[in-house]
Amino acid sequence: MALKTEFRNQGNYLFRNRSYLPLIFLSIGLAVSLHGEYYETKGSENTLMDYWEFICLIVCLLGFFIRVKTVGHTPANTSGRNTRQGQVADELNTTGMYSLVRHPLYLGNFFMWLGIAMLVQNLWFIIAFVLLYTLYYERIMYAEEMYLIDKFKQDYTEWSCRTPAFVPKIKSYQQAKYPFNWKKVLKKEKNGFVAIFILIWVFEWSGDAVEHGIAFFELSVWFFAAFLSSILYLVLKILKRKKIL
């Protein structure tokens, strides 16, 4: 099989399963984090570490903001979580976030996952994450671009020549073609929002349990953040099922 075909097949497979395969990364990250907590030298905490989870949250929210800004200005059947039907694009997005970078959703995903990787507090794990993310999404972006080239041909080629794949070109920004759609954002991005706070709480709770040698329940700020975001998620889920969103 030619590498061109193999890369495309691999990208399509990873695209269809991109909501599930990162669970492996999460499991490894949590294991590394707990190992670090267990063997942590007492008294090694500093002021930066006291606020580390908030720093990680800021990085995650940066990625979430990029996704919101992207999804909110796109038409139907583009820039969605199209895992079941595979690649979908009724229209070529070239304005708004897509005037800065060809894959803004994956750029947003990078920062969201980077924030979670930083929770591990292990430099080598963060480096491994960046390398694996590059390899993982390189295949997905390759398959996606092949699909778009086949569908939009010269229009896509011309746009890709002036727009970088992953590192934004700020000076090339163009106003979004479509107005911001809050309903679309609430419907499509609620999963990522609640996941951020639940994962931060899980890392905090499990780390404290290992550090103190006992699993105990504490009403921390991260517990309330996870709880309230979960309530918001359930409300939005109900509104979506009732066709209000």
C-alpha positions in Angstrom: 0.0 0.0 0.0 1.4 3.4 -1.0 2.3 5.7 2.0 -0.2 8.3 0.6 -3.1 5.8 1.0 -1.8 4.4 4.3 -1.5 7.8 5.9 -5.0 8.7 4.7 -6.4 5.5 6.1 -4.7 6.0 9.4 -5.9 9.5 9.6 -9.5 8.5 8.9 -9.3 5.8 11.6 -7.9 8.3 14.2 -10.5 10.9 13.2 -13.4 8.5 13.8 -11.9 7.4 17.1 -10.5 10.7 18.3 -13.0 11.0 21.1 -11.9 7.7 22.7 -8.2 7.1 22.0 -7.1 10.1 24.2 -8.4 8.1 27.2 -5.1 6.0 26.9 -3.2 9.3 27.3 -5.3 10.3 30.3 -4.7 6.9 32.0 -1.0 7.1 31.5 -0.9 10.7 32.7 -2.8 10.0 35.8 -0.5 7.0 36.6 2.6 9.2 36.2 1.0 11.9 38.3 0.2 9.5 41.2 3.6 8.0 41.0 5.1 11.5 41.4 2.8 12.2 44.3 3.8 9.0 46.0 7.5 9.6 45.7 7.4 13.4 46.1 10.0 14.9 48.5 8.2 16.5 51.4 8.7 20.2 51.6 9.4 20.5 47.8 6.3 22.6 47.2 6.7 26.3 46.2 4.5 29.3 45.4 4.2 28.3 41.8 3.0 24.8 42.6 0.3 26.3 44.9 -1.3 27.9 41.8 -0.3 25.3 39.3 -3.8 23.9 38.8 -5.1 27.4 38.0 -2.2 27.8 35.5 -3.3 24.5 33.9 -6.9 25.7 33.8 -5.9 28.9 32.0 -4.1 26.9 29.3 -7.2 24.6 29.0 -9.5 27.6 28.7 -7.3 29.1 26.0 -7.9 26.0 23.9 -11.6 26.0 24.8 -11.8 29.7 23.7 -10.2 28.9 20.3 -12.8 26.1 19.8 -15.7 28.3 20.8 -14.5 31.1 18.5 -14.2 28.6 15.7 -17.4 26.7 16.1 -19.5 29.7 16.8 -18.9 31.3 13.4 -19.2 28.2 11.2 -22.2 27.0 9.1 -23.9 23.6 9.5 -22.1 20.4 8.6 -18.6 21.8 9.1 -16.3 22.0 12.1 -18.2 19.5 14.2 -17.7 16.3 16.1 -18.4 14.1 13.0 -17.0 10.9 14.4 -19.7 8.6 13.1 -20.1 9.7 9.5 -16.4 10.6 9.0 -15.3 13.8 7.2 -18.1 16.3 6.6 -17.8 19.6 4.8 -20.6 21.3 2.9 -18.6 24.5 2.6 -15.0 25.5 2.8 -14.3 27.7 5.8 -11.8 30.4 5.0 -12.8 33.3 7.3 -12.7 34.0 11.0 -10.3 31.6 12.8 -9.8 29.7 9.5 -8.2 32.8 8.0 -5.5 32.5 10.7 -4.8 28.7 10.6 -6.2 25.8 8.6 -6.9 23.6 11.6 -8.1 25.9 14.5 -10.1 23.2 16.2 -7.0 21.0 16.5 -5.0 24.0 17.8 -7.7 24.4 20.4 -7.5 20.7 21.3 -3.8 21.0 21.7 -4.0 23.7 24.4 -6.9 21.9 26.1 -4.9 18.7 26.3 -1.6 20.5 27.1 -3.3 22.0 30.2 -4.2 18.5 31.3 -0.7 17.1 30.5 0.7 19.9 32.7 -1.3 18.6 35.7 1.1 15.6 35.7 4.0 18.0 36.7 6.5 15.9 34.7 8.5 17.6 32.0 9.3 14.4 30.2 5.6 13.5 30.1 4.8 17.0 28.6 7.5 16.6 26.0 6.1 13.1 25.1 2.6 14.5 24.9 3.7 17.2 22.4 5.5 14.7 20.2 2.6 12.2 20.3 0.0 14.9 19.7 2.0 16.0 16.6 2.1 12.5 15.2 -1.5 11.8 16.2 -3.1 14.9 14.6 -0.6 15.0 11.7 -2.4 11.9 10.3 -5.8 13.3 11.0 -5.0 16.6 9.3 -3.5 14.8 6.3 -6.7 12.7 5.8 -8.9 15.8 6.3 -6.9 17.9 3.8 -7.0 15.1 1.2 -10.8 15.0 1.6 -11.0 18.8 1.2 -8.7 18.8 -1.8 -10.8 16.1 -3.5 -14.0 18.1 -2.8 -13.0 21.7 -3.2 -10.0 21.3 -5.5 -8.4 24.6 -6.6 -10.3 26.7 -4.0 -8.7 24.6 -1.2 -5.2 24.7 -2.8 -5.2 28.5 -3.1 -6.4 28.9 0.5 -3.9 26.4 1.9 -1.1 28.3 0.1 -1.8 31.5 2.1 -2.9 29.9 5.4 -0.6 28.0 7.7 -1.6 24.5 9.0 -1.2 24.9 12.7 0.7 28.0 13.8 -1.6 31.0 13.4 -0.7 33.9 11.0 -2.3 36.8 13.0 -2.0 39.5 10.3 -4.0 37.5 7.9 -7.2 37.6 10.0 -10.5 38.2 8.1 -13.9 38.9 9.7 -16.0 35.7 10.1 -18.5 35.3 7.3 -21.3 34.1 9.6 -22.6 35.7 12.9 -21.7 34.0 16.2 -24.1 31.2 17.0 -24.4 30.6 20.8 -26.8 27.7 20.4 -24.3 25.8 18.3 -21.6 26.4 20.8 -23.7 25.3 23.8 -24.8 22.2 21.9 -21.4 21.1 20.6 -18.8 22.4 23.1 -20.4 21.4 26.4 -18.5 18.1 26.5 -15.1 19.8 26.5 -16.1 22.4 29.0 -17.2 19.9 31.7 -14.3 17.6 30.9 -11.8 20.3 31.8 -13.1 20.7 35.4 -13.8 17.1 36.0 -10.3 16.1 35.0 -8.6 18.8 37.1 -10.7 17.6 40.1 -9.8 13.9 39.5 -6.1 14.7 39.4 -6.4 16.8 42.5 -8.5 14.3 44.5 -6.5 11.2 43.5 -3.2 13.1 44.1 -4.3 14.1 47.6 -5.4 10.5 48.3 -2.0 9.1 47.4 -0.1 11.8 49.2 -2.1 11.2 52.5 -2.3 7.5 52.1 -6.1 7.5 52.3 -9.0 8.3 50.0 -11.1 11.0 51.6 -13.7 13.5 50.3 -13.0 17.2 50.5 -15.3 20.1 49.4 -12.6 21.9 47.4 -12.9 24.6 44.8 -12.3 22.0 42.1 -15.0 19.8 43.4 -17.5 22.6 43.2 -16.2 23.6 39.7 -16.7 20.0 38.5 -20.1 19.7 40.2 -21.5 23.0 38.8 -20.1 22.3 35.3 -21.7 18.8 35.4 -25.1 20.4 36.3 -24.7 22.8 33.4 -23.8 19.9 31.1 -27.0 18.0 32.1 -29.2 21.0 31.6 -27.8 21.6 28.1 -28.2 17.9 27.4 -31.9 18.1 28.3 -32.4 21.2 26.3 -30.8 19.6 23.3 -33.0 16.5 23.6 -36.1 18.7 23.9 -35.0 20.4 20.6 -34.6 23.8 22.4 -31.0 23.9 21.4 
